[in-house]
Amino acid sequence: MALILPFLLLLVFGITEFGRAWMTVNVLQSAAREGARLAVVTTPDVPAVRARAIAVCNAAAVHNNVVVTCVGPDILDPERKVTVTVSADFNIVSGRVLNAFRGTIPLSAQTTMRSEGGG
């Protein structure tokens, strides 16, 4: 019986942290998609793309070391692709209870779309 409780706590905290990490990846994917949508209809306007992606992250309370990069379109690329990558650190909350699992995990998401804008 004494071994069941620690295992049960580890399982519950593991499931909770996995769910939070999955949600964070979904938020990053949404932020990358929103940034790419804006980028493909502008030149791209990189400061506006970063602001849009960060606004999506902030709305979902993803604030830890958010980095947004926008690459493209390359003049020699006939498809004129624009790629937006959004990265953030995921803090493990269960580390406060289970010291062995402290730390952060770097997560990122990327979206590539064909540019529609001029330039």
VMD Tcl script that builds the backbone (N, CA, C; Angstrom):
set m [mol new atoms 357]
animate dup $m
set s [atomselect $m all]
$s set {name element resname resid chain x y z} {
  {N N MET 1 A 0.826 -1.202 0.000}
  {CA C MET 1 A 0.000 0.000 0.000}
  {C C MET 1 A 0.864 1.258 0.000}
  {N N ALA 2 A 1.997 1.230 0.694}
  {CA C ALA 2 A 2.855 2.407 0.804}
  {C C ALA 2 A 3.488 2.771 -0.540}
  {N N LEU 3 A 3.656 1.822 -1.439}
  {CA C LEU 3 A 4.249 2.099 -2.745}
  {C C LEU 3 A 3.225 2.585 -3.764}
  {N N ILE 4 A 1.967 2.379 -3.480}
  {CA C ILE 4 A 0.928 2.751 -4.430}
  {C C ILE 4 A 0.737 4.263 -4.479}
  {N N LEU 5 A 0.749 4.934 -3.341}
  {CA C LEU 5 A 0.524 6.378 -3.304}
  {C C LEU 5 A 1.573 7.168 -4.091}
  {N N PRO 6 A 2.876 6.912 -3.893}
  {CA C PRO 6 A 3.857 7.661 -4.706}
  {C C PRO 6 A 3.699 7.397 -6.206}
  {N N PHE 7 A 3.420 6.165 -6.563}
  {CA C PHE 7 A 3.223 5.841 -7.974}
  {C C PHE 7 A 1.981 6.538 -8.520}
  {N N LEU 8 A 0.921 6.571 -7.735}
  {CA C LEU 8 A -0.305 7.238 -8.152}
  {C C LEU 8 A -0.087 8.748 -8.314}
  {N N LEU 9 A 0.636 9.357 -7.368}
  {CA C LEU 9 A 0.949 10.782 -7.479}
  {C C LEU 9 A 1.801 11.066 -8.711}
  {N N LEU 10 A 2.793 10.226 -8.969}
  {CA C LEU 10 A 3.632 10.392 -10.143}
  {C C LEU 10 A 2.804 10.288 -11.419}
  {N N LEU 11 A 1.885 9.360 -11.461}
  {CA C LEU 11 A 1.023 9.184 -12.624}
  {C C LEU 11 A 0.106 10.397 -12.826}
  {N N VAL 12 A -0.500 10.869 -11.752}
  {CA C VAL 12 A -1.409 12.016 -11.844}
  {C C VAL 12 A -0.658 13.268 -12.275}
  {N N PHE 13 A 0.487 13.551 -11.649}
  {CA C PHE 13 A 1.263 14.728 -12.028}
  {C C PHE 13 A 1.793 14.594 -13.452}
  {N N GLY 14 A 2.189 13.397 -13.858}
  {CA C GLY 14 A 2.671 13.173 -15.219}
  {C C GLY 14 A 1.597 13.449 -16.252}
  {N N ILE 15 A 0.399 12.971 -15.995}
  {CA C ILE 15 A -0.722 13.212 -16.915}
  {C C ILE 15 A -1.045 14.701 -16.984}
  {N N THR 16 A -1.029 15.358 -15.849}
  {CA C THR 16 A -1.310 16.795 -15.799}
  {C C THR 16 A -0.267 17.588 -16.575}
  {N N GLU 17 A 1.001 17.289 -16.347}
  {CA C GLU 17 A 2.067 18.013 -17.044}
  {C C GLU 17 A 2.047 17.736 -18.541}
  {N N PHE 18 A 1.757 16.506 -18.937}
  {CA C PHE 18 A 1.653 16.193 -20.360}
  {C C PHE 18 A 0.524 17.003 -20.999}
  {N N GLY 19 A -0.596 17.116 -20.317}
  {CA C GLY 19 A -1.717 17.904 -20.830}
  {C C GLY 19 A -1.360 19.372 -20.968}
  {N N ARG 20 A -0.655 19.920 -19.983}
  {CA C ARG 20 A -0.226 21.316 -20.060}
  {C C ARG 20 A 0.768 21.529 -21.201}
  {N N ALA 21 A 1.698 20.585 -21.372}
  {CA C ALA 21 A 2.678 20.703 -22.454}
  {C C ALA 21 A 1.986 20.619 -23.814}
  {N N TRP 22 A 1.016 19.724 -23.941}
  {CA C TRP 22 A 0.266 19.592 -25.191}
  {C C TRP 22 A -0.494 20.882 -25.503}
  {N N MET 23 A -1.097 21.474 -24.473}
  {CA C MET 23 A -1.803 22.737 -24.660}
  {C C MET 23 A -0.838 23.838 -25.102}
  {N N THR 24 A 0.352 23.869 -24.516}
  {CA C THR 24 A 1.348 24.875 -24.878}
  {C C THR 24 A 1.781 24.714 -26.336}
  {N N VAL 25 A 1.984 23.484 -26.782}
  {CA C VAL 25 A 2.342 23.248 -28.180}
  {C C VAL 25 A 1.215 23.711 -29.099}
  {N N ASN 26 A -0.031 23.462 -28.709}
  {CA C ASN 26 A -1.169 23.930 -29.519}
  {C C ASN 26 A -1.219 25.455 -29.586}
  {N N VAL 27 A -0.922 26.122 -28.488}
  {CA C VAL 27 A -0.891 27.589 -28.478}
  {C C VAL 27 A 0.231 28.085 -29.387}
  {N N LEU 28 A 1.402 27.459 -29.300}
  {CA C LEU 28 A 2.521 27.862 -30.159}
  {C C LEU 28 A 2.184 27.640 -31.627}
  {N N GLN 29 A 1.496 26.539 -31.925}
  {CA C GLN 29 A 1.098 26.278 -33.311}
  {C C GLN 29 A 0.103 27.333 -33.796}
  {N N SER 30 A -0.837 27.702 -32.962}
  {CA C SER 30 A -1.796 28.752 -33.323}
  {C C SER 30 A -1.089 30.088 -33.528}
  {N N ALA 31 A -0.118 30.397 -32.667}
  {CA C ALA 31 A 0.629 31.648 -32.800}
  {C C ALA 31 A 1.434 31.655 -34.092}
  {N N ALA 32 A 2.064 30.540 -34.428}
  {CA C ALA 32 A 2.833 30.458 -35.676}
  {C C ALA 32 A 1.912 30.589 -36.884}
  {N N ARG 33 A 0.754 29.977 -36.818}
  {CA C ARG 33 A -0.210 30.057 -37.924}
  {C C ARG 33 A -0.726 31.489 -38.094}
  {N N GLU 34 A -1.067 32.150 -36.988}
  {CA C GLU 34 A -1.538 33.537 -37.068}
  {C C GLU 34 A -0.445 34.458 -37.603}
  {N N GLY 35 A 0.787 34.254 -37.143}
  {CA C GLY 35 A 1.896 35.045 -37.655}
  {C C GLY 35 A 2.129 34.816 -39.139}
  {N N ALA 36 A 2.034 33.566 -39.571}
  {CA C ALA 36 A 2.231 33.246 -40.994}
  {C C ALA 36 A 1.116 33.840 -41.846}
  {N N ARG 37 A -0.105 33.798 -41.350}
  {CA C ARG 37 A -1.219 34.409 -42.087}
  {C C ARG 37 A -0.975 35.886 -42.333}
  {N N LEU 38 A -0.484 36.573 -41.308}
  {CA C LEU 38 A -0.188 37.989 -41.459}
  {C C LEU 38 A 1.011 38.189 -42.385}
  {N N ALA 39 A 2.007 37.347 -42.255}
  {CA C ALA 39 A 3.227 37.493 -43.060}
  {C C ALA 39 A 2.964 37.308 -44.550}
  {N N VAL 40 A 2.071 36.404 -44.914}
  {CA C VAL 40 A 1.871 36.119 -46.341}
  {C C VAL 40 A 1.060 37.187 -47.059}
  {N N VAL 41 A 0.393 38.054 -46.342}
  {CA C VAL 41 A -0.367 39.115 -46.998}
  {C C VAL 41 A 0.323 40.468 -46.881}
  {N N THR 42 A 1.500 40.480 -46.258}
  {CA C THR 42 A 2.297 41.705 -46.189}
  {C C THR 42 A 3.632 41.417 -46.876}
  {N N THR 43 A 4.595 42.252 -46.680}
  {CA C THR 43 A 5.866 42.147 -47.409}
  {C C THR 43 A 6.804 41.037 -46.961}
  {N N PRO 44 A 6.953 40.421 -45.875}
  {CA C PRO 44 A 6.193 40.462 -44.637}
  {C C PRO 44 A 6.666 41.565 -43.686}
  {N N ASP 45 A 5.719 42.035 -42.908}
  {CA C ASP 45 A 5.979 43.037 -41.882}
  {C C ASP 45 A 6.376 42.286 -40.602}
  {N N VAL 46 A 7.684 42.057 -40.444}
  {CA C VAL 46 A 8.186 41.199 -39.371}
  {C C VAL 46 A 7.799 41.701 -37.978}
  {N N PRO 47 A 7.903 42.992 -37.657}
  {CA C PRO 47 A 7.456 43.435 -36.323}
  {C C PRO 47 A 5.975 43.151 -36.070}
  {N N ALA 48 A 5.142 43.308 -37.090}
  {CA C ALA 48 A 3.715 43.008 -36.925}
  {C C ALA 48 A 3.489 41.506 -36.753}
  {N N VAL 49 A 4.272 40.694 -37.466}
  {CA C VAL 49 A 4.165 39.233 -37.335}
  {C C VAL 49 A 4.538 38.818 -35.918}
  {N N ARG 50 A 5.637 39.356 -35.406}
  {CA C ARG 50 A 6.059 39.037 -34.027}
  {C C ARG 50 A 5.002 39.478 -33.019}
  {N N ALA 51 A 4.475 40.675 -33.211}
  {CA C ALA 51 A 3.458 41.184 -32.284}
  {C C ALA 51 A 2.212 40.305 -32.298}
  {N N ARG 52 A 1.790 39.868 -33.480}
  {CA C ARG 52 A 0.598 39.010 -33.577}
  {C C ARG 52 A 0.835 37.671 -32.882}
  {N N ALA 53 A 1.981 37.050 -33.137}
  {CA C ALA 53 A 2.279 35.753 -32.527}
  {C C ALA 53 A 2.399 35.872 -31.009}
  {N N ILE 54 A 3.042 36.917 -30.543}
  {CA C ILE 54 A 3.187 37.111 -29.095}
  {C C ILE 54 A 1.841 37.414 -28.458}
  {N N ALA 55 A 0.969 38.127 -29.157}
  {CA C ALA 55 A -0.373 38.396 -28.622}
  {C C ALA 55 A -1.155 37.097 -28.442}
  {N N VAL 56 A -1.025 36.167 -29.376}
  {CA C VAL 56 A -1.701 34.867 -29.238}
  {C C VAL 56 A -1.137 34.115 -28.038}
  {N N CYS 57 A 0.177 34.127 -27.877}
  {CA C CYS 57 A 0.797 33.450 -26.728}
  {C C CYS 57 A 0.366 34.100 -25.410}
  {N N ASN 58 A 0.353 35.426 -25.378}
  {CA C ASN 58 A -0.047 36.130 -24.150}
  {C C ASN 58 A -1.499 35.849 -23.785}
  {N N ALA 59 A -2.361 35.734 -24.786}
  {CA C ALA 59 A -3.771 35.459 -24.520}
  {C C ALA 59 A -3.963 34.098 -23.857}
  {N N ALA 60 A -3.042 33.183 -24.108}
  {CA C ALA 60 A -3.132 31.847 -23.510}
  {C C ALA 60 A -2.163 31.679 -22.342}
  {N N ALA 61 A -1.602 32.772 -21.856}
  {CA C ALA 61 A -0.686 32.783 -20.709}
  {C C ALA 61 A 0.583 31.975 -20.959}
  {N N VAL 62 A 1.080 32.000 -22.191}
  {CA C VAL 62 A 2.381 31.401 -22.507}
  {C C VAL 62 A 3.351 32.571 -22.598}
  {N N HIS 63 A 4.147 32.774 -21.541}
  {CA C HIS 63 A 4.991 33.967 -21.440}
  {C C HIS 63 A 6.476 33.650 -21.342}
  {N N ASN 64 A 6.867 32.408 -21.181}
  {CA C ASN 64 A 8.243 32.075 -20.839}
  {C C ASN 64 A 9.155 32.026 -22.054}
  {N N ASN 65 A 9.967 33.071 -22.214}
  {CA C ASN 65 A 11.005 33.110 -23.239}
  {C C ASN 65 A 10.435 32.857 -24.637}
  {N N VAL 66 A 9.393 33.561 -25.008}
  {CA C VAL 66 A 8.773 33.399 -26.324}
  {C C VAL 66 A 9.649 34.074 -27.378}
  {N N VAL 67 A 10.014 33.301 -28.402}
  {CA C VAL 67 A 10.845 33.802 -29.501}
  {C C VAL 67 A 10.104 33.536 -30.802}
  {N N VAL 68 A 9.967 34.575 -31.631}
  {CA C VAL 68 A 9.271 34.454 -32.915}
  {C C VAL 68 A 10.262 34.800 -34.023}
  {N N THR 69 A 10.394 33.900 -35.007}
  {CA C THR 69 A 11.230 34.173 -36.167}
  {C C THR 69 A 10.381 34.073 -37.429}
  {N N CYS 70 A 10.680 34.936 -38.382}
  {CA C CYS 70 A 9.971 34.963 -39.660}
  {C C CYS 70 A 11.023 34.941 -40.765}
  {N N VAL 71 A 10.976 33.926 -41.629}
  {CA C VAL 71 A 11.956 33.762 -42.695}
  {C C VAL 71 A 11.239 33.712 -44.033}
  {N N GLY 72 A 11.742 34.484 -44.984}
  {CA C GLY 72 A 11.204 34.434 -46.332}
  {C C GLY 72 A 10.396 35.663 -46.653}
  {N N PRO 73 A 9.890 35.764 -47.841}
  {CA C PRO 73 A 10.111 34.835 -48.949}
  {C C PRO 73 A 11.456 35.092 -49.640}
  {N N ASP 74 A 12.072 34.027 -50.105}
  {CA C ASP 74 A 13.319 34.120 -50.837}
  {C C ASP 74 A 13.015 34.551 -52.271}
  {N N ILE 75 A 13.769 35.490 -52.786}
  {CA C ILE 75 A 13.538 36.012 -54.136}
  {C C ILE 75 A 13.640 34.904 -55.185}
  {N N LEU 76 A 14.519 33.931 -54.954}
  {CA C LEU 76 A 14.727 32.852 -55.918}
  {C C LEU 76 A 13.727 31.702 -55.765}
  {N N ASP 77 A 12.909 31.737 -54.748}
  {CA C ASP 77 A 11.928 30.676 -54.522}
  {C C ASP 77 A 10.665 30.972 -55.331}
  {N N PRO 78 A 10.333 30.111 -56.306}
  {CA C PRO 78 A 9.136 30.376 -57.123}
  {C C PRO 78 A 7.836 30.272 -56.325}
  {N N GLU 79 A 7.846 29.520 -55.219}
  {CA C GLU 79 A 6.641 29.393 -54.388}
  {C C GLU 79 A 6.519 30.520 -53.364}
  {N N ARG 80 A 7.580 31.317 -53.193}
  {CA C ARG 80 A 7.588 32.459 -52.283}
  {C C ARG 80 A 7.092 32.080 -50.881}
  {N N LYS 81 A 7.675 31.029 -50.306}
  {CA C LYS 81 A 7.261 30.525 -48.996}
  {C C LYS 81 A 7.769 31.419 -47.865}
  {N N VAL 82 A 6.927 31.589 -46.867}
  {CA C VAL 82 A 7.257 32.299 -45.639}
  {C C VAL 82 A 7.097 31.300 -44.497}
  {N N THR 83 A 8.111 31.237 -43.627}
  {CA C THR 83 A 8.069 30.320 -42.487}
  {C C THR 83 A 8.138 31.123 -41.193}
  {N N VAL 84 A 7.188 30.861 -40.313}
  {CA C VAL 84 A 7.158 31.505 -38.998}
  {C C VAL 84 A 7.326 30.406 -37.942}
  {N N THR 85 A 8.298 30.612 -37.065}
  {CA C THR 85 A 8.569 29.669 -35.979}
  {C C THR 85 A 8.378 30.398 -34.651}
  {N N VAL 86 A 7.657 29.752 -33.747}
  {CA C VAL 86 A 7.428 30.306 -32.407}
  {C C VAL 86 A 7.947 29.291 -31.391}
  {N N SER 87 A 8.821 29.749 -30.506}
  {CA C SER 87 A 9.408 28.889 -29.479}
  {C C SER 87 A 9.146 29.475 -28.101}
  {N N ALA 88 A 9.049 28.602 -27.113}
  {CA C ALA 88 A 8.877 29.044 -25.727}
  {C C ALA 88 A 9.370 27.946 -24.796}
  {N N ASP 89 A 9.673 28.334 -23.576}
  {CA C ASP 89 A 10.066 27.367 -22.550}
  {C C ASP 89 A 8.838 26.936 -21.764}
  {N N PHE 90 A 8.727 25.650 -21.537}
  {CA C PHE 90 A 7.632 25.083 -20.749}
  {C C PHE 90 A 8.164 24.790 -19.352}
  {N N ASN 91 A 7.632 25.475 -18.341}
  {CA C ASN 91 A 8.037 25.241 -16.949}
  {C C ASN 91 A 7.216 24.108 -16.359}
  {N N ILE 92 A 7.902 23.145 -15.774}
  {CA C ILE 92 A 7.237 22.014 -15.150}
  {C C ILE 92 A 6.772 22.432 -13.761}
  {N N VAL 93 A 5.470 22.530 -13.587}
  {CA C VAL 93 A 4.900 22.978 -12.316}
  {C C VAL 93 A 5.039 21.892 -11.254}
  {N N SER 94 A 4.931 20.644 -11.648}
  {CA C SER 94 A 5.020 19.540 -10.686}
  {C C SER 94 A 6.384 19.460 -10.024}
  {N N GLY 95 A 7.373 20.151 -10.567}
  {CA C GLY 95 A 8.695 20.157 -9.966}
  {C C GLY 95 A 8.701 20.731 -8.567}
  {N N ARG 96 A 7.697 21.535 -8.249}
  {CA C ARG 96 A 7.596 22.068 -6.887}
  {C C ARG 96 A 7.229 20.977 -5.898}
  {N N VAL 97 A 6.510 19.964 -6.378}
  {CA C VAL 97 A 6.099 18.865 -5.507}
  {C C VAL 97 A 7.081 17.706 -5.619}
  {N N LEU 98 A 7.460 17.375 -6.843}
  {CA C LEU 98 A 8.378 16.268 -7.108}
  {C C LEU 98 A 9.705 16.850 -7.587}
  {N N ASN 99 A 10.647 17.033 -6.671}
  {CA C ASN 99 A 11.906 17.714 -6.981}
  {C C ASN 99 A 12.670 17.089 -8.141}
  {N N ALA 100 A 12.514 15.815 -8.377}
  {CA C ALA 100 A 13.249 15.149 -9.447}
  {C C ALA 100 A 12.828 15.635 -10.826}
  {N N PHE 101 A 11.680 16.282 -10.924}
  {CA C PHE 101 A 11.153 16.690 -12.215}
  {C C PHE 101 A 11.137 18.210 -12.402}
  {N N ARG 102 A 12.065 18.906 -11.784}
  {CA C ARG 102 A 12.158 20.351 -11.956}
  {C C ARG 102 A 12.781 20.695 -13.293}
  {N N GLY 103 A 12.476 21.900 -13.778}
  {CA C GLY 103 A 13.150 22.383 -14.965}
  {C C GLY 103 A 12.204 22.917 -16.012}
  {N N THR 104 A 12.772 23.154 -17.184}
  {CA C THR 104 A 12.002 23.642 -18.319}
  {C C THR 104 A 12.270 22.756 -19.523}
  {N N ILE 105 A 11.321 22.751 -20.435}
  {CA C ILE 105 A 11.440 21.992 -21.677}
  {C C ILE 105 A 11.221 22.985 -22.817}
  {N N PRO 106 A 12.176 23.089 -23.757}
  {CA C PRO 106 A 11.956 23.990 -24.889}
  {C C PRO 106 A 10.951 23.382 -25.869}
  {N N LEU 107 A 9.942 24.156 -26.233}
  {CA C LEU 107 A 8.927 23.711 -27.190}
  {C C LEU 107 A 8.875 24.703 -28.340}
  {N N SER 108 A 8.505 24.231 -29.525}
  {CA C SER 108 A 8.381 25.142 -30.662}
  {C C SER 108 A 7.371 24.600 -31.661}
  {N N ALA 109 A 6.896 25.498 -32.510}
  {CA C ALA 109 A 5.968 25.149 -33.587}
  {C C ALA 109 A 6.326 26.013 -34.790}
  {N N GLN 110 A 6.056 25.479 -35.962}
  {CA C GLN 110 A 6.428 26.169 -37.194}
  {C C GLN 110 A 5.330 26.038 -38.232}
  {N N THR 111 A 5.101 27.126 -38.969}
  {CA C THR 111 A 4.116 27.120 -40.053}
  {C C THR 111 A 4.746 27.734 -41.287}
  {N N THR 112 A 4.527 27.106 -42.428}
  {CA C THR 112 A 5.008 27.620 -43.712}
  {C C THR 112 A 3.817 27.836 -44.618}
  {N N MET 113 A 3.739 29.026 -45.222}
  {CA C MET 113 A 2.674 29.352 -46.169}
  {C C MET 113 A 3.268 30.066 -47.378}
  {N N ARG 114 A 2.528 30.079 -48.462}
  {CA C ARG 114 A 2.935 30.762 -49.690}
  {C C ARG 114 A 2.570 32.234 -49.593}
  {N N SER 115 A 3.539 33.097 -49.889}
  {CA C SER 115 A 3.330 34.534 -49.778}
  {C C SER 115 A 2.411 35.053 -50.860}
  {N N GLU 116 A 1.472 35.884 -50.459}
  {CA C GLU 116 A 0.537 36.511 -51.379}
  {C C GLU 116 A 0.856 37.981 -51.575}
  {N N GLY 117 A 1.684 38.529 -50.683}
  {CA C GLY 117 A 1.965 39.965 -50.694}
  {C C GLY 117 A 2.976 40.372 -51.739}
  {N N GLY 118 A 3.106 41.652 -51.903}
  {CA C GLY 118 A 4.069 42.192 -52.845}
  {C C GLY 118 A 5.468 42.196 -52.250}
  {N N GLY 119 A 6.433 42.541 -53.029}
  {CA C GLY 119 A 7.790 42.658 -52.535}
  {C C GLY 119 A 8.626 41.668 -53.127}
}
mol reanalyze $m
mol bondsrecalc $m
mol representation Tube
mol addrep $m
